[in-house]
């Protein structure tokens, strides 16, 4: 357990990088879910049996076996041949047995390709020569490089837009990209873009490959998820269009600044921002929602984890400023954009505990062995719920489609609703990829891709 102290705080938090604990919490999306968002794409994993098991199970749970294939590597393959040939011929064998060629193949290479210094460019070159009608995208399932540079998750959030071919820009077309959980109709961000005359589109709106390619017609790309910044910025450069990073802020001043940036970006493409300028009134309504939440919670402690919302430290600051008892935050590092919130917490809430999810031994011992039964705890996020062993939790990932002032108010309502009905935490948190296909407690109005898979899952007996 680590306590926030001004004199010792660093960025990122100084949690030792040793053998790490992986909580049995799987609501966040993995690389299988993310690549499936591209319509018509086929994923091929070139990997050994041990690592392959997890991705195979994910594809089966999603009912997407028809869009997923494996090339299994053995020890003998590495000893007697080279991975370039095995990867090329194995991938070709998969493609030749498909009913028709997919427009895109996401080819996942793994740690073995790194260890034996495979020529990845040669692999792609030969496959592209053999199948000129297919766009091959190199992807990684590479756990050995999780701690240095971009993670496989961050890389894939760029790779999933790599097949997009820039087109002639359509006036008023704006893409909202990055998050796995799409913004529902009526969300503050989409409402503002709609009033501005924008034709706003998300990757989750694309049902066909042509609709996916039409994302290349945008005048502006808005990224709302931190791990997707690099990929969407690169896409914007290829498209020669505007780029704007608008994460789901929970600080009034930051929200105002994001509105200013949005107004400026829209002006560059000839649009006048149709935003609600009554920001004082919006903030007053947020104050009412926060006050109501405080009264509803009373002395109930709140714990927050980083998988629930991109701004766990910002939420802690917001709640503490309004008298809500925030007891603990679970996170493993601090985002650059969260540094001001951490500095405030160091000064004003030195009693707040920040605990690493990858090294939670102290808190697990305290909560689960020999201690007195805990009173009710409200958790924001699945990992917080697991570590605290509470059924009163907000079941949400990646900010859940919340944004702006309305996002703050909805978060307050979701917290109150979580207090009204205890969930079966042990049933919910092991389900993979919230919305793909578990569909458990997703904010109303969200159109998640998992909803389109119900019939397919039934056919496969899932």
Buried (B, 14 or more C-beta within 10 A) or exposed (E): BBEBEEEEBEEEBEBEEEEBEEBEBBBBBBBBBBBBBBBBBBBBBBBBEEBBEBBBEBBBBBBBEEBBBBBEBEEEBBEEEEBBEBBBEBBBEBBEEEEEEBBBBBBBBBBBBBEEEBEBEEBBEBBEEBBEEBBBBBBBBBEEBEEEEBBBBBBBBBBBBBBBEBBEBEEBBBBBBBBBBBBBEEBBBBBBBBEBBBBBBBBBBBEEBEEBBBBBBBBBBBBBBBBBBBBBBBBBEEBEBBBBBBBBBBBBEBBBEBBEEBBEBBEEBEBEBBBBEEBEEBBEBBEEBBBBBBEBBEEBBBBBBBBBBBBBBBBBBBBBEBEBBBBBBBBBEBBEBBEBBBBBBBEEBEEBBBBBBBBBEEBBEEBEEEEEEEEEBBBBBBBBBBBBBBBBBBBBBBBBBBBBBBBBBBBBEBBBEBBEEEBEBEEBBBBBBBBBBBBBBBBEEBBBBBEEBEEBBEEBEB
